[in-house]
């Protein structure tokens, strides 16, 4: 309850920021509709490569990922949106470098972009989720690849489902340096609204997304793709033990993204990490403003077990 109250208070300014963001988008770009021409924008990146820069095709545990989390131009949603694109690339590399000196595995700087943003009020299509246009995201995908930075697209689907939203971003997810994150906190039933209930997702829906993403990666001859599940309550992913984590095309990560006092976070970490499905790795999130105190890189690496995915919000 303590974590949920903090997250609710934290999201209140997001509503105001989202209204401003949507007004700017409406003034500068055509309205977003889920149409075929909208989701098939021409790619602006080079053809896929079969491996990461170090020659490996596996993501975790050959690499450890350190990420900035958020949405472009929306500082209230996280560190990623607090500065322009070029400065964001520089910042995530600087944070990753702090971990490289204390990690035996190569650190892969990462941008986790909230690609569909939970909305407290109905959106144009009624799903309580604002889909960021692909054309807005292409420059970030391109710049990240040129800089050797990985990208994870984060979905907050509201009243629609994860697979429907993921398919809208297929051109981006076909890129060899782009993975996918599902955030069940913001997956609603047809009668729920954000900030009133904590969402959840069925394991069947999770497995369906994993099947689709693995097939996409296989067809594109991509290196392993990150498949990240956010979780700070067991009820957010019932029957998690039935996760089908056998696709060699995917690197499965469960990220504990609770916030607040460190003793509370450590309790949640142990709860979420218990009975983790095989071939699945743990991730940790540091919050600049909400954690009391926020862990240093060395303290983060001292967590047991050591997290393989570390993000900053």
N, C-alpha and C positions, 0 to 999 in steps of 0.2 A: 504494500500500500504506500509506503514511504517513497519508493522509487516512482510509482505511478503518479503520485501527487506532484513530485518534482517535474516529471515529464510533462504533465498537464500544464503546470505553470509556465514551463519552458516554451510550450507550443503556442501560448496565447499571442505573443508578438508575431509569431509566424503567420497567423491569420491576416494581420494587418499588412505584413510584408508581401504576402501572396496576392492580396488585392492590388497593391501597387504594382507588383510584377506583372500581373495579368493586364492591367491598364496599359503598361508600357508595351507589352507584347501586342495588344490589340491595335495600338497606334502605329506600330512599326512593322507589323507582319500580318499576313492574312490569317483569319481565325483558324484555330486548329480543329480539324474534323478527322475522324477516323475513316479516311478514304484511301483507296489504293494509290492515287497519285501522291498523297501526303507521305506515305511510308516507304516509297520506292525512290527517294531522292538519289541522284547520281552520286556514287562514292567519290570522295576527293582524296583518297589515300592510295598508296601504291598497292600492287597485288600482294596477297598474303605470302609470308615466308614460313618455312616448315619448322623453325626452331627459334628459341630465345637467343639473345645476344651471346650467351656463353655456350651455345651449341646444344643445350639441353631442350628436350621436348616436354619434360615434366616440370610442374610448377612447385608444389609442396610434396615432400620435404626438401627438394633440391634448392628451393628458395624460401626466404622469409619475406613477407610483404609488409610494408609500412605505408599507410595511406593517410591522405587528407580527405575528410568527408564533407559533403555539402552540395550545393547547387550553384552554378554560375550566376553571379550578380545578386545573390541573396545571402548577405552576410549573416543574417539571423539564423540560417539553417546550418551553419558550420564553417569550419576554417577554409574550406575550398572556395567559398564565395566571398571571402573577405578582401580579395585583391584580384586584379586582372589576370588573364590567362598566363602571360609570360612570367609574372611574379609568382603565380601559383606553382608553376613548374619548378622554379628556383626554390621555393619554400619547401616543397615536398622532397626535393633532392637533399636539401640541407637537413631536414628531419631524418631522412633515411641514412644519411652519412653518420649521424650520431649513433645509430644502431649497428652500422657496419663494423665499427671498431670493437664491438662486444658480441658479435655474432659470427660463428664459424661458417654459417651458410651465407651465400650472396644475398644481399638485401635488394629487393625489387621495389623502388619507389612507385607508389600507386595513387591514382585518383579514384575515389569512390563517389560517383556522381548520382545524386538523387534525380532520377530521370522522370519519374512520375511522383508528384508531390501531393501528399494527403491534404484534403481540403475539408474544413469544418462545415462548409455549406455545399449544396449541390452544384456541380460543375455543369458546363453546357450540355454534356452528354449524360448527366445524371449519375455518374459513378463515384462522385466525391473524390476524384483524383485528377489532378491537372497534368496532362501529358506534355512534357517539353518537346517542341518540334525537333525533328531530326536535324534540320538545317541549322538550328542553334547549337547542336552538339557536335557536328562534324569538325569545326575548328579545334575543339578540345581533343577529339579523337586523333586528329592529324598531328597536332602539336605534341601530344603525349608520345605518339609513336616515334616521331623524329627525335625526341629527347630520351628515348629508352625508358619511358614511364608506362606502367601497366594501367589499365582502366577497368573499373567494375561499375556496371550500371545497376543502380539500386531502384527497386520497384516498391511503391506504396499504393496498392491498387484500389483501395476503397471497396466499392461494392461490385467491381468486376473481379476477374480471376487473374492469377499470375501468368498463366500461359497466354491468355488473350493479349495482355499487355506486352509480354516478352516478344511475341510475334510481330508486334508493331515496330520493334527496333531490330528486326533481323538484319538489315544492312550493316548496322553497327556491330552486332554480335558475331557477324561473319569475319570480322577483322581478327587477326591472330593475337592481338594484345588486349582483347576486350572480353571480360567475364561478366557474370550476372550475380546479383544479390537479391534475395527475397526477404521482405520485412513484414512478417505476419502481424506485428502490432497494428498495422494499418490495413489489414485484410478484413473487411466487414461482411456481415450477413446483410440481406436486403432490408433489414429493419434497424440496423445499427448506425451510429454516427460516430465520427472521430471525437476524441476528448471526453466521451461518455463511457465507452466500453473499450477494453483492450481486445484487439482482434486476434484471430487465430486462423490456421490453415490446416486442411486435412493432409495426411501423409500421401494420399493418392494424388492430390493436386501437385504436391512437391515432386513426387516421382514422375508425374507426367511432364513437368517442366524439365527435369533432369534428362528424361528420355529424348525430348525434343532438342535440347541444347547439345547433348552428346552426338546426336545424328547430324546436327548442323556443323559441329566441329569436325566430325569425321569427313563430311562431304567437302569441307573447306581445307582439309589437310592442315588443320591448325595444331599448334602445341596444346597441351592441356589447358583447359579453361577453368578459372575459378568459379565454383558454384557455392555461394555463400548464403547461409541461413542465419538471420538475426534472431536472437532469443534471449529473454531475461526471465521468462516464466515457462515452466514445463507445459502449461496449458496452451501456450501459443502454437505448439506443434504436437498435438496428441499422437500417440503411437509412433513417436520418433524412432523407436527401435526398428521399425519396419522400413526405414529409409533404404532405398536401393542404391547403394554406394559402390556399385561394381563397374561403372562405365570407366574404361581407361582414359577416355577423352576428357574427363572432369577431375578436378581437384576439389574435394568436398571439405568445407569449412563451416563450423558452427561458431558464430561470434556472440559472446556474452556482451551485450551492450547496455547493461544496467549502469546507473550513475549514482553519485552521492558519496557518503562516507565510505572509506576504504574497508572497514570491517563488514559493512553490508555488502559491498561489491565482492569481497572475498567469499562470503557465504554463498552469494549467487553464483559465483564462479565454480565453486565446488558442486553446487546443485546441478548446474547446466552441464558440467563436465562428467558427471557420473553416468555410467552406462551409455557412453557415447557409441554410436554404431561403428563397426569396423571400417577402416580406411577413411576415417573422418578426423579432421584436425580442429584444434580449438583456436579461437581468436579473441582478442581483448580490445575494448575501446577506452581511450582516455578522453575525458571532457575537460576543456580548458576552464570553464566557469562553474560547472556543477559538481565536479569531484572535489572532495575535501579530505586531504589535498590530492592534486593530480600527481600520479607517479612520474618519476624521472625515467629516462630510457633504461638506466641500469636497474632501477626498481621494477620496471615492467618486465625486464628479462629475468629477474629473480623470481617471478611468479612460477609456481609449480602446478601443472607442467608449464613449460615455457610456451607462450602463445606463438603461433605461426603467422597470424595475421593481426596487425596492430594498427588501429586507426585513431585519428584525432578529430574531435568535433568541438 
